[in-house]
């Protein structure tokens, strides 16, 4: 399940297919591989939500661990 979430985040930020697999370097070209229907503002919002969710989970885990250790 985690790989699907990571793949979706990479797709939202337009980072897919930047690392070639099996020496499959394409001949260059300046075209962007980002999805055409995603607004840059939506990417910023998605990045903010991903960071906020990660920070919230980290804070929750720290508090939970502190309570368990007391």
MOLIN-V196240 format. One record per residue. OMEGA is omega in degrees with one decimal (NA if undefined). BURIAL is I if it has 16 or more other ideal C-beta (glycine too) atoms within 10 Angstrom, else O. Layout:
omega=OMEGA burial=BURIAL
omega=OMEGA burial=BURIAL
//
This chain:
omega=-178.2 burial=O
omega=179.3 burial=O
omega=178.1 burial=O
omega=178.3 burial=O
omega=178.9 burial=O
omega=177.9 burial=O
omega=179.1 burial=O
omega=178.2 burial=O
omega=177.3 burial=O
omega=179.7 burial=O
omega=179.5 burial=O
omega=-178.0 burial=I
omega=177.3 burial=O
omega=-176.9 burial=O
omega=-179.2 burial=O
omega=174.3 burial=O
omega=175.4 burial=O
omega=177.5 burial=O
omega=-177.8 burial=O
omega=178.9 burial=O
omega=174.8 burial=O
omega=178.6 burial=O
omega=-177.3 burial=O
omega=177.8 burial=O
omega=176.3 burial=O
omega=-172.1 burial=O
omega=179.5 burial=O
omega=-177.9 burial=O
omega=-176.1 burial=O
omega=-177.5 burial=O
omega=179.8 burial=O
omega=178.6 burial=O
omega=-179.6 burial=O
omega=177.5 burial=O
omega=-172.6 burial=O
omega=-175.0 burial=O
omega=-175.6 burial=O
omega=178.0 burial=O
omega=177.4 burial=O
omega=177.0 burial=O
omega=177.5 burial=O
omega=176.2 burial=O
omega=178.2 burial=O
omega=178.2 burial=O
omega=178.4 burial=O
omega=177.5 burial=I
omega=179.0 burial=O
omega=-179.9 burial=O
omega=179.5 burial=O
omega=179.5 burial=O
omega=179.9 burial=O
omega=178.8 burial=O
omega=179.0 burial=O
omega=179.1 burial=O
omega=178.4 burial=O
omega=178.2 burial=O
omega=177.9 burial=O
omega=177.9 burial=O
omega=178.2 burial=O
omega=-180.0 burial=O
omega=179.4 burial=O
omega=179.1 burial=O
omega=179.3 burial=O
omega=179.4 burial=O
omega=178.5 burial=O
omega=178.9 burial=O
omega=179.9 burial=O
omega=-177.9 burial=O
omega=179.0 burial=O
omega=NA burial=O
//
